[in-house]
């Protein structure tokens, strides 16, 4: 059986009404560059059908200051306002260096307003809690999200790096359904396949945004590995890449996209050429056996 993919099939984010392309762009490295190049990156992502732009208020913090990635994207959108109409704009809040996490209602409210100002938009399509704050009661988080949505500042809400249990608990306090969850997922980070996160997404119809689908570049086109586990996974990916005559990075993305929860891999590359190459993922026809071969390589043992 072939697990063929199609660039033409959109991915809904829960019941929010938001629909995105099968590949998204993760903007954690989108900072410290000149505006013309930043615009080229945004336009290139849109060119391949990438409509979800996933940023966060903390992106760029280490090098260029808190809010730098949002500020740069906002500058691009102010220069070419029509780009905003072509994208689903997502951001995240709740990481507060050096605390490190703060999902109090007051802080989330302030984060959202600051993000709106930096991005230069009136509404954020998808506002996500970046990481769980163990000191914030889920009811308080829910109230903050409800106020933001009621005020028209956000269209939908999601969570990032939440466990299945944390996500379920939040939903019990929330007056509207979550749209998405965002786990790390790649052929090297396979925990979401078995820890209940993707099962929850299927059960509740949530969109899945998979961050680091190339495992921080370790599964990229030219990446090589010393660790035995990584060598096994690269070999399994390369076997499909050779057969299909597609790049390894494209195969790695296709592997993520093949799950029935329809995860949307969030590319992190800052190279226009690599963004264009990612579209090869739509052309990878992977067999069921090949998908499980890659999983077995990641597990380091035969599947039961």
Buried (B, 14 or more C-beta within 10 A) or exposed (E): EEBEBEBEEBBBBBBBEBEBBBBBBBBBBBBBBEEEEBBBBBBBBBEBBBBBBBBBBBBBBEEBEBBBBBBBBBBBBBEEEEBBEEBBBBBBBBBBEEEEBBBBBEBBBEBBEBBBEBBBBEBBBBBBBBBBBEEBBBBBBBBBBBBBBEEEBBBBBBBBBBBBEBBBBBBEBBEBBBBBBBBBBBBBBBEBBEBBBBBBBEEBEBBBBBBBBBBEEBBBBEBEBEEEEBEBBBEBBEBBBEBBEBBBBBBBBBBBBBBEBBBBBBBBBBEBEBBEBBBBBBBBBBBEEBBBBBBBBBBEEEEE
